[in-house]
Amino acid sequence: MRRLERVRSAFERDPGTAAQVVAAPGVDAAYGFDRVEIPGDEGEPERLSKREFEALPLQERVGLLVQGTLRFYRGARQVTPSEAMRSAY
């Protein structure tokens, strides 16, 4: 089952699955991301919203980050993984 299908399935079972992330005080709103692309097996990337990405198990998110193949976006602009992860964490 593709990641996006697993996430949507989890949301259907429990809409509160994804943690609500609020920027920490003093964190610049210019950081973070609103969507991420994960390279797909068939060449077409899976596109996940920030909430869908955060709903993935932590181990899977870390594994994807370590692979270095994720592409993060804020609006139309691609941002580096370190810039994306700097938001509320």
PDB file of N, CA, C and O in Angstrom:
ATOM      1  N   MET A   1       0.852  -1.176   0.000  1.00  0.00           N
ATOM      2  CA  MET A   1       0.000   0.000   0.000  1.00  0.00           C
ATOM      3  C   MET A   1       0.899   1.241   0.000  1.00  0.00           C
ATOM      4  O   MET A   1       1.864   1.315   0.761  1.00  0.00           O
ATOM      5  N   ARG A   2       0.584   2.183  -0.834  1.00  0.00           N
ATOM      6  CA  ARG A   2       1.377   3.412  -0.912  1.00  0.00           C
ATOM      7  C   ARG A   2       1.209   4.224   0.367  1.00  0.00           C
ATOM      8  O   ARG A   2       0.200   4.110   1.063  1.00  0.00           O
ATOM      9  N   ARG A   3       2.216   5.048   0.664  1.00  0.00           N
ATOM     10  CA  ARG A   3       2.218   5.856   1.891  1.00  0.00           C
ATOM     11  C   ARG A   3       0.964   6.704   2.007  1.00  0.00           C
ATOM     12  O   ARG A   3       0.325   6.737   3.059  1.00  0.00           O
ATOM     13  N   LEU A   4       0.613   7.392   0.927  1.00  0.00           N
ATOM     14  CA  LEU A   4      -0.538   8.288   0.965  1.00  0.00           C
ATOM     15  C   LEU A   4      -1.814   7.520   1.286  1.00  0.00           C
ATOM     16  O   LEU A   4      -2.665   8.015   2.025  1.00  0.00           O
ATOM     17  N   GLU A   5      -1.953   6.321   0.739  1.00  0.00           N
ATOM     18  CA  GLU A   5      -3.130   5.505   1.033  1.00  0.00           C
ATOM     19  C   GLU A   5      -3.159   5.111   2.503  1.00  0.00           C
ATOM     20  O   GLU A   5      -4.224   5.103   3.120  1.00  0.00           O
ATOM     21  N   ARG A   6      -1.979   4.778   3.080  1.00  0.00           N
ATOM     22  CA  ARG A   6      -1.922   4.435   4.504  1.00  0.00           C
ATOM     23  C   ARG A   6      -2.298   5.630   5.366  1.00  0.00           C
ATOM     24  O   ARG A   6      -3.015   5.484   6.356  1.00  0.00           O
ATOM     25  N   VAL A   7      -1.818   6.810   4.994  1.00  0.00           N
ATOM     26  CA  VAL A   7      -2.130   8.011   5.762  1.00  0.00           C
ATOM     27  C   VAL A   7      -3.618   8.309   5.682  1.00  0.00           C
ATOM     28  O   VAL A   7      -4.255   8.573   6.701  1.00  0.00           O
ATOM     29  N   ARG A   8      -4.163   8.270   4.499  1.00  0.00           N
ATOM     30  CA  ARG A   8      -5.609   8.543   4.355  1.00  0.00           C
ATOM     31  C   ARG A   8      -6.428   7.522   5.119  1.00  0.00           C
ATOM     32  O   ARG A   8      -7.438   7.867   5.733  1.00  0.00           O
ATOM     33  N   SER A   9      -6.005   6.270   5.087  1.00  0.00           N
ATOM     34  CA  SER A   9      -6.693   5.231   5.838  1.00  0.00           C
ATOM     35  C   SER A   9      -6.645   5.531   7.336  1.00  0.00           C
ATOM     36  O   SER A   9      -7.638   5.351   8.041  1.00  0.00           O
ATOM     37  N   ALA A  10      -5.498   5.984   7.814  1.00  0.00           N
ATOM     38  CA  ALA A  10      -5.366   6.325   9.238  1.00  0.00           C
ATOM     39  C   ALA A  10      -6.269   7.491   9.591  1.00  0.00           C
ATOM     40  O   ALA A  10      -6.886   7.491  10.656  1.00  0.00           O
ATOM     41  N   PHE A  11      -6.359   8.498   8.708  1.00  0.00           N
ATOM     42  CA  PHE A  11      -7.231   9.644   8.962  1.00  0.00           C
ATOM     43  C   PHE A  11      -8.695   9.226   9.014  1.00  0.00           C
ATOM     44  O   PHE A  11      -9.467   9.750   9.817  1.00  0.00           O
ATOM     45  N   GLU A  12      -9.076   8.285   8.158  1.00  0.00           N
ATOM     46  CA  GLU A  12     -10.459   7.821   8.147  1.00  0.00           C
ATOM     47  C   GLU A  12     -10.808   7.124   9.459  1.00  0.00           C
ATOM     48  O   GLU A  12     -11.913   7.280   9.980  1.00  0.00           O
ATOM     49  N   ARG A  13      -9.845   6.347   9.994  1.00  0.00           N
ATOM     50  CA  ARG A  13     -10.093   5.652  11.266  1.00  0.00           C
ATOM     51  C   ARG A  13     -10.086   6.615  12.442  1.00  0.00           C
ATOM     52  O   ARG A  13     -10.895   6.484  13.360  1.00  0.00           O
ATOM     53  N   ASP A  14      -9.164   7.594  12.417  1.00  0.00           N
ATOM     54  CA  ASP A  14      -9.020   8.527  13.532  1.00  0.00           C
ATOM     55  C   ASP A  14      -8.538   9.873  13.006  1.00  0.00           C
ATOM     56  O   ASP A  14      -7.338  10.043  12.789  1.00  0.00           O
ATOM     57  N   PRO A  15      -9.440  10.842  12.792  1.00  0.00           N
ATOM     58  CA  PRO A  15      -9.043  12.140  12.251  1.00  0.00           C
ATOM     59  C   PRO A  15      -8.017  12.869  13.110  1.00  0.00           C
ATOM     60  O   PRO A  15      -7.369  13.796  12.623  1.00  0.00           O
ATOM     61  N   GLY A  16      -7.852  12.487  14.349  1.00  0.00           N
ATOM     62  CA  GLY A  16      -6.881  13.142  15.218  1.00  0.00           C
ATOM     63  C   GLY A  16      -5.506  12.496  15.161  1.00  0.00           C
ATOM     64  O   GLY A  16      -4.658  12.764  16.012  1.00  0.00           O
ATOM     65  N   THR A  17      -5.279  11.643  14.161  1.00  0.00           N
ATOM     66  CA  THR A  17      -4.023  10.909  14.049  1.00  0.00           C
ATOM     67  C   THR A  17      -2.819  11.828  13.989  1.00  0.00           C
ATOM     68  O   THR A  17      -1.827  11.599  14.682  1.00  0.00           O
ATOM     69  N   ALA A  18      -2.893  12.860  13.171  1.00  0.00           N
ATOM     70  CA  ALA A  18      -1.738  13.757  13.009  1.00  0.00           C
ATOM     71  C   ALA A  18      -1.702  14.749  14.144  1.00  0.00           C
ATOM     72  O   ALA A  18      -2.722  15.317  14.533  1.00  0.00           O
ATOM     73  N   ALA A  19      -0.533  14.945  14.660  1.00  0.00           N
ATOM     74  CA  ALA A  19      -0.369  15.937  15.723  1.00  0.00           C
ATOM     75  C   ALA A  19      -0.598  17.323  15.167  1.00  0.00           C
ATOM     76  O   ALA A  19      -0.199  17.627  14.043  1.00  0.00           O
ATOM     77  N   GLN A  20      -1.228  18.146  15.942  1.00  0.00           N
ATOM     78  CA  GLN A  20      -1.404  19.539  15.542  1.00  0.00           C
ATOM     79  C   GLN A  20      -0.115  20.267  15.867  1.00  0.00           C
ATOM     80  O   GLN A  20       0.295  20.331  17.027  1.00  0.00           O
ATOM     81  N   VAL A  21       0.521  20.810  14.852  1.00  0.00           N
ATOM     82  CA  VAL A  21       1.797  21.476  15.046  1.00  0.00           C
ATOM     83  C   VAL A  21       1.574  22.972  15.027  1.00  0.00           C
ATOM     84  O   VAL A  21       1.008  23.524  14.083  1.00  0.00           O
ATOM     85  N   VAL A  22       2.024  23.612  16.073  1.00  0.00           N
ATOM     86  CA  VAL A  22       1.923  25.064  16.190  1.00  0.00           C
ATOM     87  C   VAL A  22       3.343  25.592  16.317  1.00  0.00           C
ATOM     88  O   VAL A  22       4.152  25.050  17.070  1.00  0.00           O
ATOM     89  N   ALA A  23       3.637  26.647  15.580  1.00  0.00           N
ATOM     90  CA  ALA A  23       4.987  27.198  15.621  1.00  0.00           C
ATOM     91  C   ALA A  23       5.332  27.625  17.041  1.00  0.00           C
ATOM     92  O   ALA A  23       4.518  28.218  17.749  1.00  0.00           O
ATOM     93  N   ALA A  24       6.538  27.314  17.428  1.00  0.00           N
ATOM     94  CA  ALA A  24       7.006  27.704  18.753  1.00  0.00           C
ATOM     95  C   ALA A  24       7.169  29.214  18.813  1.00  0.00           C
ATOM     96  O   ALA A  24       7.463  29.840  17.795  1.00  0.00           O
ATOM     97  N   PRO A  25       6.983  29.813  19.986  1.00  0.00           N
ATOM     98  CA  PRO A  25       7.154  31.261  20.111  1.00  0.00           C
ATOM     99  C   PRO A  25       8.540  31.683  19.631  1.00  0.00           C
ATOM    100  O   PRO A  25       9.542  31.050  19.963  1.00  0.00           O
ATOM    101  N   GLY A  26       8.584  32.732  18.867  1.00  0.00           N
ATOM    102  CA  GLY A  26       9.848  33.253  18.371  1.00  0.00           C
ATOM    103  C   GLY A  26      10.354  32.590  17.107  1.00  0.00           C
ATOM    104  O   GLY A  26      11.387  32.996  16.574  1.00  0.00           O
ATOM    105  N   VAL A  27       9.640  31.561  16.604  1.00  0.00           N
ATOM    106  CA  VAL A  27      10.064  30.899  15.369  1.00  0.00           C
ATOM    107  C   VAL A  27       9.524  31.688  14.184  1.00  0.00           C
ATOM    108  O   VAL A  27       8.332  31.987  14.105  1.00  0.00           O
ATOM    109  N   ASP A  28      10.411  32.013  13.281  1.00  0.00           N
ATOM    110  CA  ASP A  28      10.044  32.789  12.101  1.00  0.00           C
ATOM    111  C   ASP A  28       9.096  31.980  11.222  1.00  0.00           C
ATOM    112  O   ASP A  28       9.382  30.825  10.904  1.00  0.00           O
ATOM    113  N   ALA A  29       7.977  32.571  10.829  1.00  0.00           N
ATOM    114  CA  ALA A  29       6.996  31.893   9.984  1.00  0.00           C
ATOM    115  C   ALA A  29       7.540  31.617   8.592  1.00  0.00           C
ATOM    116  O   ALA A  29       6.917  30.884   7.824  1.00  0.00           O
ATOM    117  N   ALA A  30       8.699  32.191   8.248  1.00  0.00           N
ATOM    118  CA  ALA A  30       9.304  31.960   6.940  1.00  0.00           C
ATOM    119  C   ALA A  30       9.892  30.560   6.837  1.00  0.00           C
ATOM    120  O   ALA A  30      10.217  30.115   5.736  1.00  0.00           O
ATOM    121  N   TYR A  31      10.036  29.861   7.942  1.00  0.00           N
ATOM    122  CA  TYR A  31      10.565  28.505   7.916  1.00  0.00           C
ATOM    123  C   TYR A  31       9.425  27.510   7.800  1.00  0.00           C
ATOM    124  O   TYR A  31       8.252  27.877   7.883  1.00  0.00           O
ATOM    125  N   GLY A  32       9.778  26.259   7.608  1.00  0.00           N
ATOM    126  CA  GLY A  32       8.785  25.202   7.540  1.00  0.00           C
ATOM    127  C   GLY A  32       8.440  24.842   6.111  1.00  0.00           C
ATOM    128  O   GLY A  32       9.110  25.259   5.167  1.00  0.00           O
ATOM    129  N   PHE A  33       7.392  24.066   5.970  1.00  0.00           N
ATOM    130  CA  PHE A  33       6.954  23.619   4.653  1.00  0.00           C
ATOM    131  C   PHE A  33       5.456  23.390   4.700  1.00  0.00           C
ATOM    132  O   PHE A  33       4.867  23.248   5.771  1.00  0.00           O
ATOM    133  N   ASP A  34       4.847  23.356   3.520  1.00  0.00           N
ATOM    134  CA  ASP A  34       3.419  23.063   3.494  1.00  0.00           C
ATOM    135  C   ASP A  34       3.105  21.789   2.716  1.00  0.00           C
ATOM    136  O   ASP A  34       1.989  21.274   2.782  1.00  0.00           O
ATOM    137  N   ARG A  35       4.105  21.278   1.971  1.00  0.00           N
ATOM    138  CA  ARG A  35       3.926  19.997   1.293  1.00  0.00           C
ATOM    139  C   ARG A  35       5.295  19.391   1.026  1.00  0.00           C
ATOM    140  O   ARG A  35       6.318  20.077   1.051  1.00  0.00           O
ATOM    141  N   VAL A  36       5.287  18.094   0.771  1.00  0.00           N
ATOM    142  CA  VAL A  36       6.529  17.355   0.506  1.00  0.00           C
ATOM    143  C   VAL A  36       6.261  16.379  -0.629  1.00  0.00           C
ATOM    144  O   VAL A  36       5.161  15.840  -0.759  1.00  0.00           O
ATOM    145  N   GLU A  37       7.275  16.163  -1.442  1.00  0.00           N
ATOM    146  CA  GLU A  37       7.195  15.163  -2.507  1.00  0.00           C
ATOM    147  C   GLU A  37       8.160  14.032  -2.172  1.00  0.00           C
ATOM    148  O   GLU A  37       9.325  14.258  -1.847  1.00  0.00           O
ATOM    149  N   ILE A  38       7.641  12.803  -2.260  1.00  0.00           N
ATOM    150  CA  ILE A  38       8.425  11.606  -2.007  1.00  0.00           C
ATOM    151  C   ILE A  38       8.565  10.881  -3.338  1.00  0.00           C
ATOM    152  O   ILE A  38       7.555  10.543  -3.956  1.00  0.00           O
ATOM    153  N   PRO A  39       9.789  10.633  -3.796  1.00  0.00           N
ATOM    154  CA  PRO A  39       9.955   9.930  -5.071  1.00  0.00           C
ATOM    155  C   PRO A  39       9.187   8.615  -5.063  1.00  0.00           C
ATOM    156  O   PRO A  39       9.255   7.846  -4.104  1.00  0.00           O
ATOM    157  N   GLY A  40       8.462   8.371  -6.136  1.00  0.00           N
ATOM    158  CA  GLY A  40       7.667   7.151  -6.233  1.00  0.00           C
ATOM    159  C   GLY A  40       8.382   6.049  -6.984  1.00  0.00           C
ATOM    160  O   GLY A  40       9.363   6.289  -7.688  1.00  0.00           O
ATOM    161  N   ASP A  41       7.876   4.842  -6.825  1.00  0.00           N
ATOM    162  CA  ASP A  41       8.467   3.681  -7.493  1.00  0.00           C
ATOM    163  C   ASP A  41       8.286   3.754  -9.011  1.00  0.00           C
ATOM    164  O   ASP A  41       9.147   3.292  -9.760  1.00  0.00           O
ATOM    165  N   GLU A  42       7.188   4.322  -9.456  1.00  0.00           N
ATOM    166  CA  GLU A  42       6.897   4.396 -10.893  1.00  0.00           C
ATOM    167  C   GLU A  42       7.361   5.702 -11.510  1.00  0.00           C
ATOM    168  O   GLU A  42       6.980   6.016 -12.638  1.00  0.00           O
ATOM    169  N   GLY A  43       8.176   6.469 -10.799  1.00  0.00           N
ATOM    170  CA  GLY A  43       8.686   7.728 -11.335  1.00  0.00           C
ATOM    171  C   GLY A  43       7.870   8.946 -10.944  1.00  0.00           C
ATOM    172  O   GLY A  43       8.408  10.052 -10.905  1.00  0.00           O
ATOM    173  N   GLU A  44       6.604   8.780 -10.657  1.00  0.00           N
ATOM    174  CA  GLU A  44       5.736   9.891 -10.250  1.00  0.00           C
ATOM    175  C   GLU A  44       5.827  10.048  -8.734  1.00  0.00           C
ATOM    176  O   GLU A  44       5.569   9.092  -8.002  1.00  0.00           O
ATOM    177  N   PRO A  45       6.192  11.243  -8.247  1.00  0.00           N
ATOM    178  CA  PRO A  45       6.327  11.410  -6.795  1.00  0.00           C
ATOM    179  C   PRO A  45       4.978  11.412  -6.076  1.00  0.00           C
ATOM    180  O   PRO A  45       3.960  11.829  -6.627  1.00  0.00           O
ATOM    181  N   GLU A  46       5.000  10.939  -4.847  1.00  0.00           N
ATOM    182  CA  GLU A  46       3.819  11.053  -3.983  1.00  0.00           C
ATOM    183  C   GLU A  46       3.869  12.437  -3.362  1.00  0.00           C
ATOM    184  O   GLU A  46       4.916  12.862  -2.872  1.00  0.00           O
ATOM    185  N   ARG A  47       2.758  13.136  -3.378  1.00  0.00           N
ATOM    186  CA  ARG A  47       2.687  14.464  -2.790  1.00  0.00           C
ATOM    187  C   ARG A  47       1.866  14.389  -1.511  1.00  0.00           C
ATOM    188  O   ARG A  47       0.717  13.946  -1.515  1.00  0.00           O
ATOM    189  N   LEU A  48       2.478  14.830  -0.415  1.00  0.00           N
ATOM    190  CA  LEU A  48       1.803  14.813   0.876  1.00  0.00           C
ATOM    191  C   LEU A  48       1.760  16.223   1.445  1.00  0.00           C
ATOM    192  O   LEU A  48       2.714  16.989   1.312  1.00  0.00           O
ATOM    193  N   SER A  49       0.648  16.553   2.075  1.00  0.00           N
ATOM    194  CA  SER A  49       0.582  17.819   2.809  1.00  0.00           C
ATOM    195  C   SER A  49       1.461  17.677   4.050  1.00  0.00           C
ATOM    196  O   SER A  49       1.892  16.576   4.393  1.00  0.00           O
ATOM    197  N   LYS A  50       1.716  18.777   4.706  1.00  0.00           N
ATOM    198  CA  LYS A  50       2.503  18.729   5.943  1.00  0.00           C
ATOM    199  C   LYS A  50       1.829  17.811   6.956  1.00  0.00           C
ATOM    200  O   LYS A  50       2.491  17.014   7.619  1.00  0.00           O
ATOM    201  N   ARG A  51       0.530  17.927   7.069  1.00  0.00           N
ATOM    202  CA  ARG A  51      -0.211  17.106   8.028  1.00  0.00           C
ATOM    203  C   ARG A  51      -0.117  15.615   7.688  1.00  0.00           C
ATOM    204  O   ARG A  51       0.061  14.779   8.573  1.00  0.00           O
ATOM    205  N   GLU A  52      -0.239  15.295   6.399  1.00  0.00           N
ATOM    206  CA  GLU A  52      -0.131  13.892   5.991  1.00  0.00           C
ATOM    207  C   GLU A  52       1.277  13.351   6.251  1.00  0.00           C
ATOM    208  O   GLU A  52       1.435  12.215   6.699  1.00  0.00           O
ATOM    209  N   PHE A  53       2.294  14.162   5.972  1.00  0.00           N
ATOM    210  CA  PHE A  53       3.676  13.734   6.225  1.00  0.00           C
ATOM    211  C   PHE A  53       3.887  13.492   7.715  1.00  0.00           C
ATOM    212  O   PHE A  53       4.498  12.497   8.106  1.00  0.00           O
ATOM    213  N   GLU A  54       3.383  14.395   8.540  1.00  0.00           N
ATOM    214  CA  GLU A  54       3.554  14.257   9.985  1.00  0.00           C
ATOM    215  C   GLU A  54       2.756  13.094  10.557  1.00  0.00           C
ATOM    216  O   GLU A  54       3.032  12.645  11.670  1.00  0.00           O
ATOM    217  N   ALA A  55       1.767  12.598   9.812  1.00  0.00           N
ATOM    218  CA  ALA A  55       0.982  11.449  10.266  1.00  0.00           C
ATOM    219  C   ALA A  55       1.709  10.130  10.022  1.00  0.00           C
ATOM    220  O   ALA A  55       1.333   9.100  10.583  1.00  0.00           O
ATOM    221  N   LEU A  56       2.760  10.158   9.178  1.00  0.00           N
ATOM    222  CA  LEU A  56       3.544   8.946   8.969  1.00  0.00           C
ATOM    223  C   LEU A  56       4.260   8.590  10.270  1.00  0.00           C
ATOM    224  O   LEU A  56       4.590   9.475  11.059  1.00  0.00           O
ATOM    225  N   PRO A  57       4.498   7.321  10.492  1.00  0.00           N
ATOM    226  CA  PRO A  57       5.250   6.932  11.700  1.00  0.00           C
ATOM    227  C   PRO A  57       6.619   7.622  11.718  1.00  0.00           C
ATOM    228  O   PRO A  57       7.248   7.790  10.674  1.00  0.00           O
ATOM    229  N   LEU A  58       7.068   8.013  12.897  1.00  0.00           N
ATOM    230  CA  LEU A  58       8.327   8.728  13.044  1.00  0.00           C
ATOM    231  C   LEU A  58       9.486   7.988  12.380  1.00  0.00           C
ATOM    232  O   LEU A  58      10.306   8.605  11.701  1.00  0.00           O
ATOM    233  N   GLN A  59       9.555   6.706  12.565  1.00  0.00           N
ATOM    234  CA  GLN A  59      10.641   5.915  11.984  1.00  0.00           C
ATOM    235  C   GLN A  59      10.650   6.048  10.460  1.00  0.00           C
ATOM    236  O   GLN A  59      11.717   6.150   9.855  1.00  0.00           O
ATOM    237  N   GLU A  60       9.490   6.046   9.847  1.00  0.00           N
ATOM    238  CA  GLU A  60       9.402   6.184   8.388  1.00  0.00           C
ATOM    239  C   GLU A  60       9.831   7.584   7.950  1.00  0.00           C
ATOM    240  O   GLU A  60      10.558   7.730   6.968  1.00  0.00           O
ATOM    241  N   ARG A  61       9.379   8.622   8.681  1.00  0.00           N
ATOM    242  CA  ARG A  61       9.778  10.000   8.342  1.00  0.00           C
ATOM    243  C   ARG A  61      11.283  10.177   8.428  1.00  0.00           C
ATOM    244  O   ARG A  61      11.897  10.757   7.532  1.00  0.00           O
ATOM    245  N   VAL A  62      11.882   9.678   9.509  1.00  0.00           N
ATOM    246  CA  VAL A  62      13.330   9.804   9.687  1.00  0.00           C
ATOM    247  C   VAL A  62      14.051   9.041   8.575  1.00  0.00           C
ATOM    248  O   VAL A  62      15.025   9.539   8.011  1.00  0.00           O
ATOM    249  N   GLY A  63      13.583   7.853   8.265  1.00  0.00           N
ATOM    250  CA  GLY A  63      14.190   7.070   7.190  1.00  0.00           C
ATOM    251  C   GLY A  63      14.155   7.799   5.857  1.00  0.00           C
ATOM    252  O   GLY A  63      15.131   7.782   5.107  1.00  0.00           O
ATOM    253  N   LEU A  64      13.035   8.434   5.567  1.00  0.00           N
ATOM    254  CA  LEU A  64      12.919   9.194   4.325  1.00  0.00           C
ATOM    255  C   LEU A  64      13.860  10.396   4.327  1.00  0.00           C
ATOM    256  O   LEU A  64      14.480  10.708   3.311  1.00  0.00           O
ATOM    257  N   LEU A  65      13.960  11.064   5.469  1.00  0.00           N
ATOM    258  CA  LEU A  65      14.871  12.217   5.565  1.00  0.00           C
ATOM    259  C   LEU A  65      16.320  11.786   5.365  1.00  0.00           C
ATOM    260  O   LEU A  65      17.085  12.465   4.679  1.00  0.00           O
ATOM    261  N   VAL A  66      16.694  10.667   5.961  1.00  0.00           N
ATOM    262  CA  VAL A  66      18.069  10.185   5.870  1.00  0.00           C
ATOM    263  C   VAL A  66      18.423   9.816   4.428  1.00  0.00           C
ATOM    264  O   VAL A  66      19.566   9.997   4.008  1.00  0.00           O
ATOM    265  N   GLN A  67      17.463   9.306   3.678  1.00  0.00           N
ATOM    266  CA  GLN A  67      17.715   8.956   2.274  1.00  0.00           C
ATOM    267  C   GLN A  67      18.079  10.188   1.448  1.00  0.00           C
ATOM    268  O   GLN A  67      18.793  10.087   0.450  1.00  0.00           O
ATOM    269  N   GLY A  68      17.582  11.354   1.872  1.00  0.00           N
ATOM    270  CA  GLY A  68      17.916  12.598   1.179  1.00  0.00           C
ATOM    271  C   GLY A  68      17.213  12.811  -0.142  1.00  0.00           C
ATOM    272  O   GLY A  68      17.683  13.591  -0.971  1.00  0.00           O
ATOM    273  N   THR A  69      16.095  12.135  -0.356  1.00  0.00           N
ATOM    274  CA  THR A  69      15.397  12.264  -1.639  1.00  0.00           C
ATOM    275  C   THR A  69      14.103  13.071  -1.561  1.00  0.00           C
ATOM    276  O   THR A  69      13.455  13.303  -2.582  1.00  0.00           O
ATOM    277  N   LEU A  70      13.723  13.500  -0.358  1.00  0.00           N
ATOM    278  CA  LEU A  70      12.493  14.285  -0.204  1.00  0.00           C
ATOM    279  C   LEU A  70      12.677  15.686  -0.777  1.00  0.00           C
ATOM    280  O   LEU A  70      13.766  16.257  -0.719  1.00  0.00           O
ATOM    281  N   ARG A  71      11.595  16.228  -1.329  1.00  0.00           N
ATOM    282  CA  ARG A  71      11.604  17.625  -1.776  1.00  0.00           C
ATOM    283  C   ARG A  71      10.503  18.352  -1.019  1.00  0.00           C
ATOM    284  O   ARG A  71       9.332  17.985  -1.111  1.00  0.00           O
ATOM    285  N   PHE A  72      10.881  19.384  -0.269  1.00  0.00           N
ATOM    286  CA  PHE A  72       9.948  20.157   0.541  1.00  0.00           C
ATOM    287  C   PHE A  72       9.622  21.467  -0.174  1.00  0.00           C
ATOM    288  O   PHE A  72      10.469  22.055  -0.848  1.00  0.00           O
ATOM    289  N   TYR A  73       8.377  21.907  -0.010  1.00  0.00           N
ATOM    290  CA  TYR A  73       7.933  23.150  -0.638  1.00  0.00           C
ATOM    291  C   TYR A  73       7.179  24.012   0.365  1.00  0.00           C
ATOM    292  O   TYR A  73       6.450  23.509   1.220  1.00  0.00           O
ATOM    293  N   ARG A  74       7.369  25.302   0.242  1.00  0.00           N
ATOM    294  CA  ARG A  74       6.562  26.292   0.956  1.00  0.00           C
ATOM    295  C   ARG A  74       6.009  27.177  -0.145  1.00  0.00           C
ATOM    296  O   ARG A  74       6.739  27.947  -0.769  1.00  0.00           O
ATOM    297  N   GLY A  75       4.700  27.057  -0.376  1.00  0.00           N
ATOM    298  CA  GLY A  75       4.109  27.720  -1.529  1.00  0.00           C
ATOM    299  C   GLY A  75       4.676  27.077  -2.784  1.00  0.00           C
ATOM    300  O   GLY A  75       4.703  25.851  -2.897  1.00  0.00           O
ATOM    301  N   ALA A  76       5.127  27.890  -3.720  1.00  0.00           N
ATOM    302  CA  ALA A  76       5.693  27.371  -4.969  1.00  0.00           C
ATOM    303  C   ALA A  76       7.198  27.172  -4.873  1.00  0.00           C
ATOM    304  O   ALA A  76       7.810  26.658  -5.810  1.00  0.00           O
ATOM    305  N   ARG A  77       7.811  27.573  -3.752  1.00  0.00           N
ATOM    306  CA  ARG A  77       9.269  27.550  -3.622  1.00  0.00           C
ATOM    307  C   ARG A  77       9.752  26.277  -2.931  1.00  0.00           C
ATOM    308  O   ARG A  77       9.237  25.904  -1.877  1.00  0.00           O
ATOM    309  N   GLN A  78      10.747  25.610  -3.532  1.00  0.00           N
ATOM    310  CA  GLN A  78      11.360  24.450  -2.888  1.00  0.00           C
ATOM    311  C   GLN A  78      12.284  24.954  -1.793  1.00  0.00           C
ATOM    312  O   GLN A  78      13.031  25.912  -1.990  1.00  0.00           O
ATOM    313  N   VAL A  79      12.230  24.296  -0.625  1.00  0.00           N
ATOM    314  CA  VAL A  79      13.093  24.660   0.500  1.00  0.00           C
ATOM    315  C   VAL A  79      13.948  23.458   0.879  1.00  0.00           C
ATOM    316  O   VAL A  79      13.582  22.315   0.607  1.00  0.00           O
ATOM    317  N   THR A  80      15.080  23.721   1.504  1.00  0.00           N
ATOM    318  CA  THR A  80      15.966  22.634   1.922  1.00  0.00           C
ATOM    319  C   THR A  80      15.321  21.853   3.065  1.00  0.00           C
ATOM    320  O   THR A  80      14.490  22.396   3.793  1.00  0.00           O
ATOM    321  N   PRO A  81      15.694  20.586   3.229  1.00  0.00           N
ATOM    322  CA  PRO A  81      15.152  19.811   4.348  1.00  0.00           C
ATOM    323  C   PRO A  81      15.432  20.466   5.703  1.00  0.00           C
ATOM    324  O   PRO A  81      14.573  20.455   6.584  1.00  0.00           O
ATOM    325  N   SER A  82      16.625  21.033   5.873  1.00  0.00           N
ATOM    326  CA  SER A  82      16.932  21.655   7.172  1.00  0.00           C
ATOM    327  C   SER A  82      16.047  22.870   7.410  1.00  0.00           C
ATOM    328  O   SER A  82      15.618  23.105   8.540  1.00  0.00           O
ATOM    329  N   GLU A  83      15.767  23.639   6.374  1.00  0.00           N
ATOM    330  CA  GLU A  83      14.859  24.781   6.497  1.00  0.00           C
ATOM    331  C   GLU A  83      13.437  24.304   6.781  1.00  0.00           C
ATOM    332  O   GLU A  83      12.725  24.908   7.583  1.00  0.00           O
ATOM    333  N   ALA A  84      13.029  23.234   6.134  1.00  0.00           N
ATOM    334  CA  ALA A  84      11.678  22.693   6.338  1.00  0.00           C
ATOM    335  C   ALA A  84      11.495  22.191   7.759  1.00  0.00           C
ATOM    336  O   ALA A  84      10.448  22.418   8.365  1.00  0.00           O
ATOM    337  N   MET A  85      12.502  21.510   8.297  1.00  0.00           N
ATOM    338  CA  MET A  85      12.400  20.923   9.633  1.00  0.00           C
ATOM    339  C   MET A  85      12.593  21.945  10.743  1.00  0.00           C
ATOM    340  O   MET A  85      12.328  21.640  11.906  1.00  0.00           O
ATOM    341  N   ARG A  86      13.040  23.131  10.419  1.00  0.00           N
ATOM    342  CA  ARG A  86      13.320  24.156  11.426  1.00  0.00           C
ATOM    343  C   ARG A  86      12.047  24.786  11.986  1.00  0.00           C
ATOM    344  O   ARG A  86      12.124  25.461  13.013  1.00  0.00           O
ATOM    345  N   SER A  87      10.911  24.605  11.382  1.00  0.00           N
ATOM    346  CA  SER A  87       9.683  25.312  11.742  1.00  0.00           C
ATOM    347  C   SER A  87       9.295  25.208  13.217  1.00  0.00           C
ATOM    348  O   SER A  87       9.609  26.102  14.002  1.00  0.00           O
ATOM    349  N   ALA A  88       8.627  24.143  13.594  1.00  0.00           N
ATOM    350  CA  ALA A  88       8.086  24.047  14.951  1.00  0.00           C
ATOM    351  C   ALA A  88       8.829  23.034  15.796  1.00  0.00           C
ATOM    352  O   ALA A  88       8.432  22.768  16.930  1.00  0.00           O
ATOM    353  N   TYR A  89       9.866  22.481  15.282  1.00  0.00           N
ATOM    354  CA  TYR A  89      10.553  21.424  16.007  1.00  0.00           C
ATOM    355  C   TYR A  89      11.683  22.034  16.749  1.00  0.00           C
ATOM    356  O   TYR A  89      12.418  21.331  17.442  1.00  0.00           O
TER     357      TYR A  89
END
